[in-house]
Amino acid sequence: MKSCPFCVGQIPDSASKCQHCGEWIDGKTNPNSNTELGRVANRFVTVWIFLSVGGFVIGVAFFFLFWLPNWNKMQRDFDNFPKTQVPFQK
């Protein structure tokens, strides 16, 4: 038995991946995450999530800070708008 250098858990001598923390012991990393395409895809997903959450937060802030406080004012202005006759209407 040997110990994992990452979590110090006991693993068999022939193990190449720790059964406790999931890290690769033999110096290799996960083959799927070590490729350039994997890193680019991870960066794309991270940026996409960041922009989506940021856009949602800005939208909610706009709603509560600008549109909602003016709702009553807009409604009053609409109700008090002078009613005029449309030309050519009897």
C-alpha positions in Angstrom: 0.0 0.0 0.0 1.1 3.5 -0.7 -0.3 6.9 0.1 -1.8 9.4 -2.3 0.3 12.6 -2.6 -2.9 14.7 -2.8 -5.2 13.4 -0.1 -2.8 11.0 1.8 -5.3 8.2 1.5 -4.1 4.6 1.4 -4.2 3.1 -2.1 -2.8 -0.1 -3.7 0.7 0.0 -5.2 -0.6 -0.8 -8.7 -3.2 2.0 -8.6 -2.9 4.9 -11.1 -5.8 6.9 -9.8 -6.7 7.5 -6.2 -10.0 5.9 -5.1 -10.5 8.6 -2.5 -9.9 11.9 -4.2 -9.9 10.8 -7.9 -6.5 12.3 -8.7 -4.2 10.6 -11.2 -1.2 9.2 -9.3 1.2 8.2 -12.1 1.8 11.8 -13.3 -0.9 11.7 -16.0 -4.0 13.8 -15.8 -7.4 12.9 -17.0 -7.0 12.3 -20.8 -10.3 14.2 -21.5 -9.3 17.4 -19.7 -5.7 17.6 -20.9 -6.4 18.3 -24.5 -6.4 21.8 -26.0 -9.9 21.4 -27.1 -11.0 20.5 -23.6 -9.4 23.6 -22.2 -11.0 25.8 -24.8 -14.4 24.2 -24.3 -14.1 24.7 -20.5 -13.1 28.4 -21.1 -16.1 28.8 -23.5 -18.5 27.3 -21.0 -17.1 29.5 -18.2 -17.4 32.7 -20.2 -20.9 31.7 -21.4 -22.1 31.1 -17.8 -20.5 34.3 -16.6 -22.2 36.4 -19.3 -25.5 34.7 -18.9 -25.6 35.3 -15.1 -24.3 38.8 -15.6 -27.0 39.6 -18.1 -29.7 38.3 -15.8 -28.4 40.3 -12.9 -28.3 43.5 -15.0 -31.8 42.8 -16.2 -33.2 42.3 -12.7 -31.4 45.4 -11.5 -32.8 47.4 -14.4 -36.3 46.2 -13.6 -36.1 47.0 -9.9 -34.2 50.3 -10.2 -35.7 52.0 -13.2 -38.9 50.4 -14.5 -40.7 49.4 -11.3 -40.4 52.7 -9.5 -41.7 54.5 -12.6 -44.7 52.2 -13.1 -47.1 54.2 -11.0 -45.9 57.5 -12.6 -46.3 56.0 -16.1 -49.8 54.7 -15.3 -50.9 58.1 -13.8 -49.5 59.9 -16.9 -51.4 57.6 -19.2 -54.7 58.0 -17.2 -54.3 61.8 -17.2 -53.4 62.1 -20.9 -55.9 64.5 -22.5 -58.5 62.6 -24.6 -58.8 64.4 -27.9 -60.9 63.6 -30.8 -59.3 61.8 -33.7 -59.6 63.9 -36.9 -62.3 63.0 -39.3 -64.2 61.2 -36.6 -67.9 62.1 -36.0 
